[in-house]
Amino acid sequence: MRLATRLAPIELEDAESGERVRLGTLFSRRPTVLVFLRHFG
């Protein structure tokens, strides 16, 4: 299974609007760079 297929149904909160966004809707229209940051402290 492709990584994009596995990530598509995951929902995250939009940082600006607070709305829930499915990852699949972001990369269905154009290529997307997904960056995970972890803050320690």
Contacts in CASP RR format, 6 or more apart in sequence:
PFRMAT RR
TARGET T0000
AUTHOR 0000-0000-0000
METHOD contacts of the structure
MODEL  1
MRLATRLAPIELEDAESGERVRLGTLFSRRPTVLVFLRHFG
4 24 0 8 1.000
4 27 0 8 1.000
7 23 0 8 1.000
7 24 0 8 1.000
7 34 0 8 1.000
8 22 0 8 1.000
8 23 0 8 1.000
8 24 0 8 1.000
8 27 0 8 1.000
9 22 0 8 1.000
9 23 0 8 1.000
9 24 0 8 1.000
10 22 0 8 1.000
10 23 0 8 1.000
11 20 0 8 1.000
11 21 0 8 1.000
11 22 0 8 1.000
11 23 0 8 1.000
12 20 0 8 1.000
12 21 0 8 1.000
12 23 0 8 1.000
13 19 0 8 1.000
13 20 0 8 1.000
13 21 0 8 1.000
14 20 0 8 1.000
14 21 0 8 1.000
23 34 0 8 1.000
26 32 0 8 1.000
END
